[in-house]
């Protein structure tokens, strides 16, 4: 993966065919209060600089937000707002300083000031694809070494187009069983033939391409809703009720939560075990 430097905001118009799809969801490496409103990851994408996402304290290594999109996007700019204190930034917490924006091919470095002003930086080259990870490394220090990292706003943009607007607002309308499904799921992480994405806007996409034969690829899209123990998929004018079961699996690099689907599905290939895509890119 190549590393490039970031330059100050400028104009770089893209073709009109560029996809400007909104994100399916975000994921954080950690949350100080495990999903509670005070430090939820959704605070970083709610458009309100008065709310903050905070990582857990005493977390070693880099913290990150993973943005997953239903369709490929081009991210030309990253906007950051630092948490505000009584005088300038809130120095009790760590704040964003060195930030990397990563896609599957590149990691682009950006350096932010310790200021409460909105900071917009251009990414050179832009980040592209369906998954864009914002990594926070070497932050400004907090009051103690174990202080959590806190960020008020993180915005991905395609030139002037905000790619992450209203994401936090949408997420707050999602019930607890549904939040457990907000992932990009694969049958095999290293060589997936099945990809299932549950979007925060209430839609889902499913792709199946057999690696063993030349059968026609499958792509489904529709609406979804979840309750404890199950998910309902509406697609093709029909409604399907599937049972969901979550189990913990030791993957060698830590536990992962495996999703098992059973019942009558829109396509028989969906009756499978799925693992969430890794939070950080290679």
C-alpha positions in Angstrom: 0.0 0.0 0.0 1.5 3.3 -1.1 1.6 6.4 1.2 1.2 9.9 -0.3 1.1 13.3 1.3 -1.9 15.5 1.6 -2.1 19.1 0.2 -4.2 22.0 1.1 -7.7 22.3 -0.2 -7.9 23.0 -3.9 -10.2 22.4 -6.9 -10.0 19.1 -8.8 -13.2 18.5 -10.7 -14.1 14.9 -11.4 -16.2 13.6 -14.3 -20.0 13.8 -14.1 -20.1 9.9 -14.0 -18.5 9.7 -10.6 -20.7 7.9 -8.1 -21.8 10.0 -5.1 -23.5 7.3 -3.1 -24.0 7.8 0.6 -22.3 5.4 3.1 -23.9 2.2 4.3 -22.6 2.6 7.8 -19.4 3.3 9.9 -17.5 1.3 12.4 -15.1 2.4 15.1 -12.1 0.5 16.6 -13.6 1.4 20.0 -16.0 3.6 21.9 -15.4 4.9 25.4 -19.0 4.1 26.5 -19.8 1.2 24.2 -22.5 2.8 22.0 -23.9 5.1 24.6 -24.8 8.6 23.2 -22.1 10.5 25.2 -19.2 9.0 23.1 -20.9 7.1 20.3 -19.1 6.8 16.9 -22.2 8.3 15.3 -21.4 11.6 17.0 -18.6 12.0 14.5 -21.0 12.1 11.6 -24.1 13.9 13.0 -23.1 17.4 11.8 -23.0 18.7 15.4 -19.6 19.8 16.7 -20.9 19.8 20.2 -21.1 16.0 20.3 -17.9 13.8 20.2 -16.8 10.3 19.4 -14.3 9.1 22.0 -12.2 5.9 21.9 -11.7 3.8 25.0 -9.0 5.0 27.3 -5.8 2.9 27.6 -6.2 1.6 24.0 -2.8 0.9 22.4 -2.3 1.3 18.7 -4.2 3.4 16.2 -7.9 4.3 16.4 -10.0 4.4 13.3 -13.3 5.0 11.7 -14.3 2.7 8.8 -16.7 4.1 6.2 -18.4 1.4 4.1 -20.3 2.5 0.9 -22.8 0.5 -1.1 -21.2 1.6 -4.4 -17.6 2.9 -5.1 -17.0 6.5 -4.3 -14.1 9.0 -4.8 -13.1 10.9 -1.6 -11.2 14.1 -2.5 -11.3 15.9 0.8 -11.3 15.1 4.6 -12.8 17.6 7.0 -12.0 17.4 10.8 -13.5 19.3 13.7 -11.6 19.0 17.0 -13.6 18.9 20.3 -14.0 22.3 22.0 -13.1 23.1 25.6 -13.4 26.3 27.6 -10.4 27.8 26.0 -9.7 26.3 22.6 -9.6 22.5 22.1 -10.5 20.1 24.9 -7.0 19.2 26.1 -8.1 16.7 28.6 -8.5 14.3 25.7 -6.2 13.3 22.8 -7.1 15.1 19.6 -6.5 14.3 15.9 -3.0 15.3 14.6 -1.6 12.8 12.1 -4.4 11.1 10.2 -4.2 8.6 7.4 -7.0 8.0 4.9 -6.8 4.5 3.4 -8.4 2.6 0.6 -7.3 -0.8 -0.7 -4.4 0.7 -2.7 -3.1 3.8 -0.8 -2.7 5.5 2.6 -2.8 9.3 2.4 -1.3 11.3 5.3 -3.0 14.4 6.6 -1.8 16.6 9.5 -4.3 18.8 11.4 -3.8 21.8 13.7 -4.9 21.7 17.4 -7.7 24.2 16.7 -11.5 24.2 17.0 -11.8 25.7 13.5 -13.2 23.5 10.8 -10.2 22.1 8.9 -10.6 20.8 5.3 -7.7 19.1 3.5 -7.4 17.8 0.0 -6.3 14.2 -0.5 -3.7 13.5 -3.1 -4.4 11.0 -4.5 -8.1 10.7 -3.7 -9.3 7.6 -1.8 -11.5 5.4 -3.9 -13.7 2.3 -3.5 -16.4 1.0 -1.3 -14.4 1.1 2.0 -12.5 4.1 3.2 -10.7 4.0 6.6 -9.7 7.1 8.6 -6.9 6.2 10.9 -5.8 8.4 13.8 -2.1 8.0 14.7 0.2 10.2 16.8 -2.5 12.4 18.3 -2.1 15.5 20.3 -1.5 14.4 23.9 -4.3 14.4 26.5 -3.9 15.2 30.2 -2.6 11.7 30.8 -1.0 9.0 28.6 -4.2 6.9 28.8 -6.6 9.7 27.8 -9.1 8.7 25.1 -9.0 10.1 21.6 -12.0 12.4 20.9 -13.1 13.8 17.6 -16.1 16.1 17.1 -16.7 15.7 13.3 -15.3 13.6 10.5 -16.6 14.4 7.0 -15.6 12.7 3.8 -16.2 14.8 0.6 -16.2 14.5 -3.1 -15.1 18.1 -3.9 -18.0 20.1 -2.4 -20.3 17.1 -2.1 -20.7 15.8 1.5 -20.6 12.0 1.3 -21.4 11.4 5.0 -24.2 13.9 5.7 -27.1 12.8 8.0 -25.4 9.4 8.7 -25.6 10.0 12.5 -29.2 11.0 12.3 -30.2 7.9 10.3 -28.3 5.6 12.7 -30.1 7.0 15.8 -33.4 5.7 14.3 -32.0 2.1 14.1 -33.1 -0.3 16.8 -30.6 -2.4 18.8 -31.1 -5.7 16.9 -30.6 -3.9 13.6 -27.3 -2.2 14.8 -25.8 -5.7 15.2 -26.3 -6.3 11.5 -24.6 -3.0 10.3 -21.6 -4.7 8.7 -20.3 -5.8 5.4 -20.5 -9.6 5.8 -18.6 -12.3 3.8 -18.7 -16.1 3.7 -14.9 -16.1 3.4 -12.8 -13.1 4.3 -9.8 -14.1 2.2 -11.8 -15.1 -1.0 -15.4 -14.2 -0.6 -18.1 -15.4 -3.0 -20.9 -13.9 -0.9 -21.2 -10.3 0.2 -24.1 -9.1 2.3 -24.3 -5.4 3.3 -27.0 -4.0 5.7 -27.3 -0.2 5.2 -28.2 2.3 7.8 -30.9 3.7 5.5 -32.9 0.4 5.7 -31.7 -1.1 2.4 -29.6 -4.2 1.9 -27.5 -5.5 -1.0 -26.4 -9.1 -1.6 -23.9 -10.4 -4.2 -23.1 -14.0 -4.9 -20.5 -15.1 -7.5 -19.6 -18.8 -7.3 -15.9 -19.5 -7.3 -16.4 -23.1 -8.3 -18.5 -22.9 -11.5 -19.7 -20.6 -14.2 -23.2 -20.1 -12.8 -24.7 -16.6 -13.3 -23.8 -14.1 -10.6 -26.6 -13.1 -8.2 -27.3 -9.5 -7.1 -30.2 -8.6 -4.8 -31.3 -5.3 -3.3 -34.3 -4.5 -1.1 -35.5 -3.3 2.3 -34.6 -4.9 5.6 -35.7 -4.7 9.3 -34.6 -6.7 12.3 -36.0 -7.8 15.6 -34.4 -10.0 18.3 -33.5 -13.3 16.6 -34.5 -12.5 13.1 -34.4 -10.2 10.0 -37.0 -9.5 7.4 -35.9 -9.0 3.8 -38.3 -7.4 1.2 -37.1 -7.7 -2.4 -38.7 -8.5 -5.7 -42.2 -7.9 -4.3 -41.9 -10.6 -1.7 -41.1 -10.7 2.0 -38.7 -13.2 3.6 -38.3 -13.9 7.3 -34.9 -15.3 8.3 -33.6 -16.4 11.7 -30.3 -14.8 12.8 -27.8 -16.3 15.2 -24.6 -14.7 16.4 -21.7 -16.8 17.8 -18.2 -15.8 18.8 -15.3 -17.4 16.9 -11.6 -17.3 17.7 -10.0 -16.2 14.4 -6.4 -16.3 15.7 -6.2 -12.5 15.7 -9.0 -12.1 18.3 -12.7 -13.1 18.5 -15.1 -12.2 15.7 -18.8 -12.5 15.7 -20.2 -14.9 13.1 -23.7 -14.4 11.6 -25.7 -17.5 10.7 -28.8 -17.2 8.6 -31.5 -19.9 8.4 -35.0 -20.1 6.9 -36.4 -19.3 3.5 -34.2 -16.7 1.7 -34.6 -14.6 -1.5 -31.8 -16.8 -2.8 -30.7 -20.2 -1.5 -27.0 -19.2 -1.4 -27.8 -16.8 1.5 -28.3 -19.7 3.9 -24.7 -19.5 5.2 -22.4 -18.3 7.9 -21.0 -14.8 7.4 -18.0 -13.0 9.0 -17.7 -9.2 9.2 -15.1 -7.6 6.9 -12.0 -6.5 8.8 -12.2 -3.0 10.3 -8.7 -2.0 9.1 -7.4 -2.4 5.6 -4.2 -4.4 5.0 
